């Protein structure tokens, strides 16, 4: 799996306290039902990040099949509950 990073998306995920490595790990470790297609060629995945936090990552797949992450952030408390219920 190849990821494409530039100044914009590196900065954008950093604003939310997520590193490129952490965002990539969430995408690589995605298990059903993830990733979910969200229209406009966007994909959404929730998964384990660093420590005990759960991270949301939104990405697109470029024409060369590389993954371009456009958004990443830790889940809210409510989202974490929903995620954990789905893992049981």
N, C-alpha and C positions, 0 to 999 in steps of 0.2 A: 504494500500500500504506500503510495507516494503522496506526500502532502506538499502544498505550495504555500509558502509564507512570504509576506512582504511587510513593509513598515506599517501599513494600515491595519492588517488583521492581527499582527503581533501586538500592536498598541491596543487595539480594541479588546482583545481578550485580557490583556494585562490590567486594563481599567477595572475589570471585574475580579482581579486577583487570581487569574488562571494563567498558567504558563503554556506555551505551545506544546511542550512535552506532555503535560497533563491532558490537554485537549485531545492530542493524538491518541493517547492511551485509552481515553473514553471511547473514541471511535473504533479503535482496534479491538477492544474487548466487548463490543456490542453483542448482545445476545437477544434472541427473540423476546419481545416483539420489535425490538429496535434494529435498525433505524426505521423511523416512520416517515413516509413521504408526506410533505406538507404543501405541495403545490409550488408553482414557480420554480421547479427543479430544486427545491430545498428539501433537505433531510434533517430530521431531528433525532437525537439520541440522548438518553439519560443513562448515567452509569457512574461507577465508583471513580472518584478522583483521588487526590492526595489525602493521606490521613483517613479520617472516617467521613469525609464529605462526599456528597453526590453532586455531579456536575451535569449541566445541560450543554450540549454542543449542537449548533446548527451549521450545516455545511452544504456546499454544492459540489458536483462532480464536473470538473473541467473537460473540455473536448479531448484532452490527452489522457483522460481517466485519473488525473491527480485530484486530490481532495483539497478544496479551498474552504477553510473554516471562516465563517463570517460572524459567528457569535459564540461565546462560551461564558457561563456564569454558574456559581453554586446554586443549587435548588433552594427555594424558600422552605420554611418549616412545613407548610402545608403540602408542598410538592413532594418533600421527602417522605411524609406519611403515605401519600398515594403510591410513590415508588416502592416503598417497603411492603405495602399490602400486596402489590403485584408480584413481588418476589417470593411470597409464601406459597 
